[in-house]
Amino acid sequence: MTSVNQLLQNKGFDILSVDANETVIRALQIMADHGIGSLLVMDGERVAGLFSERDYARGIIMKGRTPKETKVKEIMTSQVVVVTPEQSIEECMAIMTEKRVRHLPVMKDDKLVGIISIGDLVKAIIEEQQFMIEQLVSYING
């Protein structure tokens, strides 16, 4: 079983975030610049929430607000589910499925150390399964 820590070792520990008081348009620009669908929202060193394209659609478009004047903290998802580096990718997949989330901040000793997405988990699981298949084929073929 691959752990979150092993996944982060391969993926990297880069964390993109935005300040809770930043405008939605600035958060969208950061997301567009990096080709990502969400950002962690920080209040100093504390994870305050998560801002995603879904939050934008529901908090700006559906409510007729303007992204240049709306602060991220006004529309972000504030109930963030977190995991630890020791947890398995299977546990994380179960958490994402149950909680209906696509991103999990990774915390160690109350400190943010990374973030994983559903795409990261799917990729890791596919790699694990491919390795297992190769091992079984090698065993069968002698």
Secondary structure as UniProt FT lines:
FT   HELIX           4..11
FT   STRAND          17..19
FT   TURN            20..21
FT   HELIX           24..34
FT   STRAND          38..43
FT   TURN            44..45
FT   STRAND          46..52
FT   HELIX           53..56
FT   HELIX           57..61
FT   TURN            62..64
FT   TURN            67..69
FT   HELIX           72..75
FT   TURN            85..86
FT   HELIX           89..99
FT   STRAND          103..108
FT   TURN            109..110
FT   STRAND          111..117
FT   HELIX           118..141
//
